[in-house]
């Protein structure tokens, strides 16, 4: 097979730079997750997720992040393939290779992390994309701004429920059309009110069932179908995944806690080796400082993985 010729060290530098970026992302992600531990009914974590889900700079960052993950995987596979092609005959004596045992683990832990990430995305990220169904929340303020809702509120002045009000308007459609002079316009107006009625009922149910967050900002426990409905009827109130609730729900199950702890252990092994390795490739390490950088790598991996683990364990314990 003919692979494009890029010097091995250039590929290693790319892997190191991309990996370095991912190491920083993990510290950021683990720190942000700690917000789940606040006992504020998700106020801070939901506000954070809302910012992350709506800010345009973050959206660009997300594309860059996925691009970097893909490139990191491609360059590593390419490096592995070229190394293998350079030595088609394997060593006969096991252990003869001078490769650090950690670097052999890198390939396997990398593959396992990829598999775990697919599970992780199915749990959370794909819900945001609408590929997997989850639980959603919407901002009360945005829903209340919907024009039709303000019209429906007039129903109380006529001692009618909003349903009766729209039915009444519909029965008087001919009269209304005569006033407006445009029957198509009247039909559109009534259709708008019917859509508004759906939003009204969603809001009403949320209040009746106590599905409003403590700070009164969000209504939660919206279903996938309600999300679709709101997306069509009230795009400005586009509901988003309720990650706070989903994280708390997911880690109330022991098997999910154990699965994720295994995931963090694999991430720890991968990071622990990646850190000093990246320093070495970028020429930032030498014989004198190797031990210090190696220790820093271990510490960094422990801090990040313990932060991830703390969320999962404390949520499971209901703390
Ligand atoms: C306690 C552990 C973790 C929790 C509770 C958690 C939670 C989440 C949530 C809720 C999202 C969706 C955020 C959004 O799209 O707005 C997400 C996305 C993501 N997670 Fe995690 N995560 C954890 C651990 C990890 C680990 C260990 C990795 C990587 C090794 C990871 C990598 C990612 C990536 C790459 C994304 C997509 C980018 C993003 O949207 O930020 N996560 N995670």
Boltz pocket constraint, residues with backbone or C-beta under 6 A from the ligand:
constraints:
  - pocket:
      binder: B
      contacts: [[A, 26], [A, 29], [A, 33], [A, 49], [A, 52], [A, 53], [A, 62], [A, 65], [A, 113], [A, 120], [A, 124], [A, 125], [A, 128], [A, 243], [A, 247], [A, 260], [A, 263], [A, 264], [A, 267], [A, 307], [A, 308], [A, 309], [A, 311], [A, 312]]
      max_distance: 6.0
